[in-house]
Amino acid sequence: MEKFDAVIIGAGAAGMFCAAMAGQAGSKVLLIDNGKKPGRKILMSGGGRCNFTNLYIEPAAYLSQNPHFCKSALARYTQWDFIDMVGKHGIAWHEKTLGQLFCDDSAQQIVDMLVAECEKGQVTTRLRSEVLSIEHDENGYTIQLNGDSVQAANLVIATGGLSMPGLGATPFGYKIAEQFGLKVLPTRAGLVPFTLHKPLLEQLHVLSGVSVPSVITAENGVSFRESLLFTHRGLSGPAVLQLSSYWQPGEFVSVNLLPDTDLDELLNEQRNAHPNQSLKNTLAMVLPKRLVECLQQLGQIPDMTLKQLHVRQQNELIETLQAWQVQPNGTEGYRTAEVTLGGVDTKELSSRTMEARNVPGLYFIGEVMDVTGWLGGYNFQWAWSSAWACAQDLVSVD
Ligand SMILES: Cc1cc2nc3c(=O)[nH]c(=O)nc-3n(C[C@H](O)[C@H](O)[C@H](O)COP(=O)(O)OP(=O)(O)OC[C@H]3O[C@@H](n4cnc5c(N)ncnc54)[C@H](O)[C@@H]3O)c2cc1C
């Protein structure tokens, strides 16, 4: 039976990076994946350009039952370290918005970089491999694969979350955690579009494709200022994706469709200057015309001139446009979610090494654990940082 210092299951962002770092430091590493290609989510990410990190990484941008858990790893392997590696591979990048860094060319460059780093670390990679069972005894971990078995002193689970089953996502990591007695917190889809109840969806259907700047606020007070996109299923766009991670079924969200406008002031000014101007045309100065027309048809915007609009109606209109209360029906679920909230309880793991506190040599890295970042490169940075922390420990215990 072939022996390795470490077997890493999952050749995604975290698994590849961990394999490369441990291999380069001298560990004999086997990297296993069930897919036919490594890094499939990386290839899909950032619209094919991979938003590989963010200039403003901070622990506050991560959701976890233990918000302190991510601090150590993020501080020890930072966005600057990863940017440095990207630079060494000659990958050109740009900041798109809010510190989000994307490849100029293609996400394939990040996968190629990770493959090259794994080759430099002499990592053995086995794709299209199923793990049939894992056993642990005084000799370490015995991993039965379809074909043969391998043995390793250390086992790293980097199988990610449940989002996008079409890209190879499985609950494997949670099952292994449970097999070894680790608690797994309930999981749910995050960074995912909202679906709407049928009557509202039918009313807003015509707006499919319309995007507006917005501030969206959850019932717990968390809010995001980014764009909102009306879709044929409901609401999407960065603001909605961000907020979905903070939303619980049944809750309302408050939407400000005019976050940069003092609507009261605008209406008063326009009324003084053009009293016979229609309310519809006035609002079309600051909102997409299709949205104004739709809201007028729904009776949310009165069909009148500015001089006819009295104070009570004006206040109601401001409420409608700047504190629109929407109760999502649900989310689109794991099928389109970018991430999975919850997962392996971080209380079970060392924040310095990602090793299970009570199971020597068993590590969890990346999205499989209960650490979920905001949209914008935060999730990949968690993959890099947690993988790096693990790799340092793998090397020190060899
Ligand atoms: C469409 C999309 C776009 C995204 N865009 C971005 C972005 O631009 N920026 C960002 O920061 N984050 C983005 N994310 C989130 C990011 O991709 C994940 O957070 C990140 O990939 C997690 O890394 P990971 O290594 O933990 O898991 P993954 O990258 O999901 O890798 C897990 C690997 O494990 C393998 N695997 C699973 N089960 C088994 C099994 N039983 N046996 C063997 N192998 C198995 C899978 O095939 C996969 O290769 C995006 C996600 C999606 C779905």
The ligand as a Tripos MOL2 file, in Angstrom:
@<TRIPOS>MOLECULE
LIG
   53    58     1     0     0
SMALL
NO_CHARGES

@<TRIPOS>ATOM
      1 C1        -20.3530   29.8830   -9.5790 C.3       1 LIG1
      2 C2        -19.4680   30.2530   -8.4290 C.ar      1 LIG1
      3 C3        -18.6910   31.3900   -8.5180 C.ar      1 LIG1
      4 C4        -17.8900   31.7560   -7.4320 C.ar      1 LIG1
      5 N1        -17.1120   32.8630   -7.5590 N.ar      1 LIG1
      6 C5        -16.2810   33.2090   -6.5370 C.ar      1 LIG1
      7 C6        -15.3860   34.2960   -6.6800 C.ar      1 LIG1
      8 O1        -15.2690   34.9090   -7.7530 O.2       1 LIG1
      9 N2        -14.6190   34.6340   -5.5970 N.ar      1 LIG1
     10 C7        -14.6650   33.9250   -4.4090 C.ar      1 LIG1
     11 O2        -13.9390   34.2670   -3.4720 O.2       1 LIG1
     12 N3        -15.4700   32.8530   -4.2810 N.ar      1 LIG1
     13 C8        -16.2630   32.4830   -5.3130 C.ar      1 LIG1
     14 N4        -17.0630   31.3830   -5.1790 N.ar      1 LIG1
     15 C9        -16.9570   30.5850   -3.9580 C.3       1 LIG1
     16 C10       -15.6810   29.7060   -4.0470 C.3       1 LIG1
     17 O3        -15.6710   29.0390   -5.3070 O.3       1 LIG1
     18 C11       -15.6430   28.6850   -2.9270 C.3       1 LIG1
     19 O4        -15.8200   29.3040   -1.6800 O.3       1 LIG1
     20 C12       -14.2890   27.9560   -2.9530 C.3       1 LIG1
     21 O5        -14.1340   27.2810   -4.1780 O.3       1 LIG1
     22 C13       -14.1910   26.9770   -1.8000 C.3       1 LIG1
     23 O6        -12.9980   26.2790   -1.9470 O.3       1 LIG1
     24 P1        -12.8670   24.7820   -1.4050 P.3       1 LIG1
     25 O7        -11.5430   24.3110   -1.8660 O.co2     1 LIG1
     26 O8        -13.1910   24.7430    0.0310 O.co2     1 LIG1
     27 O9        -14.0350   23.9820   -2.1460 O.3       1 LIG1
     28 P2        -14.2160   23.7190   -3.7140 P.3       1 LIG1
     29 O10       -13.4740   24.7150   -4.5160 O.co2     1 LIG1
     30 O11       -15.6780   23.5660   -3.8850 O.co2     1 LIG1
     31 O12       -13.5010   22.3290   -3.9590 O.3       1 LIG1
     32 C14       -13.9820   21.1250   -3.4200 C.3       1 LIG1
     33 C15       -13.4540   20.0000   -4.2840 C.3       1 LIG1
     34 O13       -13.7700   18.7760   -3.6460 O.3       1 LIG1
     35 C16       -14.2060   17.8590   -4.6110 C.3       1 LIG1
     36 N5        -15.0430   16.8700   -3.9530 N.ar      1 LIG1
     37 C17       -16.2450   17.0370   -3.3700 C.ar      1 LIG1
     38 N6        -16.6830   15.8980   -2.8610 N.ar      1 LIG1
     39 C18       -15.7490   14.9520   -3.1250 C.ar      1 LIG1
     40 C19       -15.6500   13.5700   -2.8600 C.ar      1 LIG1
     41 N7        -16.5960   12.9040   -2.2320 N.pl3     1 LIG1
     42 N8        -14.5180   12.9050   -3.2680 N.ar      1 LIG1
     43 C20       -13.5480   13.5550   -3.9320 C.ar      1 LIG1
     44 N9        -13.5900   14.8850   -4.2090 N.ar      1 LIG1
     45 C21       -14.6790   15.5740   -3.8120 C.ar      1 LIG1
     46 C22       -14.9630   18.6980   -5.6300 C.3       1 LIG1
     47 O14       -15.0100   18.0850   -6.8920 O.3       1 LIG1
     48 C23       -14.1050   19.9650   -5.6580 C.3       1 LIG1
     49 O15       -13.1020   19.8810   -6.6460 O.3       1 LIG1
     50 C24       -17.8820   30.9800   -6.2490 C.ar      1 LIG1
     51 C25       -18.6480   29.8390   -6.1680 C.ar      1 LIG1
     52 C26       -19.4370   29.4570   -7.2460 C.ar      1 LIG1
     53 C27       -20.2680   28.2140   -7.1300 C.3       1 LIG1
@<TRIPOS>BOND
     1     1     2 1
     2     2     3 ar
     3     2    52 ar
     4     3     4 ar
     5     4     5 ar
     6     4    50 ar
     7     5     6 ar
     8     6     7 ar
     9     6    13 1
    10     7     8 2
    11     7     9 ar
    12     9    10 ar
    13    10    11 2
    14    10    12 ar
    15    12    13 ar
    16    13    14 ar
    17    14    15 1
    18    14    50 ar
    19    15    16 1
    20    16    17 1
    21    16    18 1
    22    18    19 1
    23    18    20 1
    24    20    21 1
    25    20    22 1
    26    22    23 1
    27    23    24 1
    28    24    25 2
    29    24    26 1
    30    24    27 1
    31    27    28 1
    32    28    29 2
    33    28    30 1
    34    28    31 1
    35    31    32 1
    36    32    33 1
    37    33    34 1
    38    33    48 1
    39    34    35 1
    40    35    36 1
    41    35    46 1
    42    36    37 ar
    43    36    45 ar
    44    37    38 ar
    45    38    39 ar
    46    39    40 ar
    47    39    45 ar
    48    40    41 1
    49    40    42 ar
    50    42    43 ar
    51    43    44 ar
    52    44    45 ar
    53    46    47 1
    54    46    48 1
    55    48    49 1
    56    50    51 ar
    57    51    52 ar
    58    52    53 1
@<TRIPOS>SUBSTRUCTURE
     1 LIG1         1 GROUP 0 **** ****
